[in-house]
Amino acid sequence: MSAVREGLPEGRYGRSADERADRTLKIVGSVLGVALLALVGWFGYDYVAGQRVSAEMIKFDVSADDRVQVHLEVRKDRDAKGSCTVRALAENGAEVGHKDVRFDQAVDRIDEVVTVRTTARATSTELLGCTSE
């Protein structure tokens, strides 16, 4: 007499350990993916909605060797106060002028031409950014 051991029929008594582990990994991955997506969305919304002062440089004019006139259009909340930073660059890319322009008026749109003094002739200007206070 020899004892023959018969195995249980496959798939009949629940999932195998590998199948349970795969399912757990899929659930954990899905939860982490949704959480990451929500976090990125929240940071994006906070960045866009949190900016109370934004500006656009419409044009610039090199009026002389020692100055540049920059036309800025600033949009902000009516009660917001802030400043924008503009810089002038020489042909070789070196900064030859720098100015922080404050906007404290109780309006939501400001259209202004500002003069940036330069140490040499500028060939371009750059709006570095705006901050609210």
C-alpha positions as CSV (number, residue, x, y, z in Angstrom):
1,M,0.0,0.0,0.0
2,S,1.4,3.3,-0.9
3,A,0.0,6.5,0.4
4,V,-0.9,9.0,-2.4
5,R,-1.4,12.4,-1.3
6,E,-3.9,14.4,-3.3
7,G,-3.7,18.1,-3.4
8,L,-6.7,20.4,-3.1
9,P,-8.3,21.6,-6.4
10,E,-6.7,24.8,-7.5
11,G,-8.7,28.0,-7.3
12,R,-11.4,26.3,-5.2
13,Y,-10.5,27.5,-1.7
14,G,-9.7,31.2,-2.1
15,R,-6.8,33.1,-3.6
16,S,-3.2,32.2,-3.4
17,A,-0.7,34.3,-1.4
18,D,0.7,35.8,-4.7
19,E,-2.7,36.9,-5.8
20,R,-3.4,38.5,-2.4
21,A,-0.1,40.3,-2.5
22,D,-0.7,41.6,-6.1
23,R,-4.2,42.9,-5.1
24,T,-2.7,44.7,-2.1
25,L,0.0,46.3,-4.2
26,K,-2.6,47.5,-6.7
27,I,-4.7,49.0,-4.0
28,V,-1.8,50.7,-2.3
29,G,-0.5,52.0,-5.6
30,S,-3.9,53.4,-6.6
31,V,-4.3,55.2,-3.2
32,L,-0.8,56.7,-3.4
33,G,-1.4,57.8,-7.0
34,V,-4.7,59.5,-6.2
35,A,-3.0,61.2,-3.2
36,L,-0.1,62.4,-5.3
37,L,-2.5,63.7,-8.0
38,A,-4.5,65.6,-5.3
39,L,-1.4,67.1,-3.8
40,V,-0.1,68.3,-7.1
41,G,-3.5,69.8,-7.9
42,W,-3.7,71.6,-4.6
43,F,-0.2,73.1,-5.0
44,G,-1.1,74.2,-8.5
45,Y,-4.3,75.8,-7.4
46,D,-2.7,77.5,-4.5
47,Y,0.1,78.9,-6.7
48,V,-2.3,80.3,-9.3
49,A,-5.0,81.5,-6.9
50,G,-2.5,82.8,-4.3
51,Q,-0.8,85.2,-6.6
52,R,-2.4,88.6,-5.9
53,V,-0.1,90.6,-8.2
54,S,0.8,89.7,-11.7
55,A,2.3,91.8,-14.5
56,E,3.2,91.7,-18.2
57,M,5.8,93.8,-19.9
58,I,4.1,95.3,-23.0
59,K,7.2,96.8,-24.5
60,F,10.4,98.6,-23.8
61,D,12.3,101.5,-25.4
62,V,16.0,102.2,-25.0
63,S,15.6,106.0,-24.8
64,A,19.3,106.8,-24.1
65,D,22.5,105.1,-23.2
66,D,21.8,105.5,-19.5
67,R,18.1,104.5,-19.3
68,V,15.3,102.3,-20.6
69,Q,11.6,102.9,-20.5
70,V,9.5,99.9,-19.7
71,H,5.7,99.7,-20.3
72,L,4.1,97.5,-17.6
73,E,0.6,96.3,-17.2
74,V,-0.1,95.1,-13.7
75,R,-3.2,93.1,-12.6
76,K,-3.9,92.7,-8.9
77,D,-6.7,92.6,-6.3
78,R,-8.0,96.0,-5.6
79,D,-6.7,96.0,-2.0
80,A,-3.4,94.3,-2.8
81,K,0.0,96.0,-2.5
82,G,3.1,94.7,-4.1
83,S,6.1,95.3,-6.3
84,C,7.5,94.1,-9.6
85,T,11.2,93.7,-10.5
86,V,12.5,94.8,-13.9
87,R,16.0,94.5,-15.1
88,A,17.9,95.8,-18.1
89,L,20.5,93.7,-20.0
90,A,23.4,94.6,-22.2
91,E,24.2,92.9,-25.5
92,N,26.5,90.4,-23.8
93,G,23.7,89.4,-21.3
94,A,25.1,91.3,-18.3
95,E,22.7,93.2,-16.0
96,V,23.2,96.9,-16.5
97,G,20.0,98.1,-14.7
98,H,17.6,96.9,-12.0
99,K,14.5,98.5,-10.5
100,D,11.8,97.4,-8.1
101,V,8.5,99.2,-8.8
102,R,5.9,99.4,-6.1
103,F,2.2,99.3,-6.8
104,D,0.0,100.5,-3.9
105,Q,-2.9,102.1,-5.8
106,A,-6.4,100.9,-4.9
107,V,-7.2,99.7,-8.4
108,D,-7.2,96.3,-10.0
109,R,-5.3,97.2,-13.2
110,I,-2.4,99.6,-13.6
111,D,-0.8,100.6,-16.9
112,E,2.4,102.4,-16.3
113,V,5.7,103.3,-18.0
114,V,8.7,103.1,-15.7
115,T,12.2,104.3,-16.3
116,V,15.1,102.0,-15.4
117,R,18.5,103.7,-15.0
118,T,21.4,101.8,-16.6
119,T,25.2,101.8,-16.3
120,A,25.6,101.0,-20.0
121,R,23.5,100.8,-23.1
122,A,20.8,98.2,-22.7
123,T,19.6,96.0,-25.5
124,S,16.8,94.1,-23.7
125,T,14.7,94.1,-20.6
126,E,13.2,91.4,-18.4
127,L,10.3,91.3,-16.0
128,L,11.7,89.1,-13.2
129,G,8.4,88.8,-11.4
130,C,6.0,90.4,-8.9
131,T,5.3,89.8,-5.2
132,S,2.4,90.9,-3.1
133,E,2.8,92.2,0.4
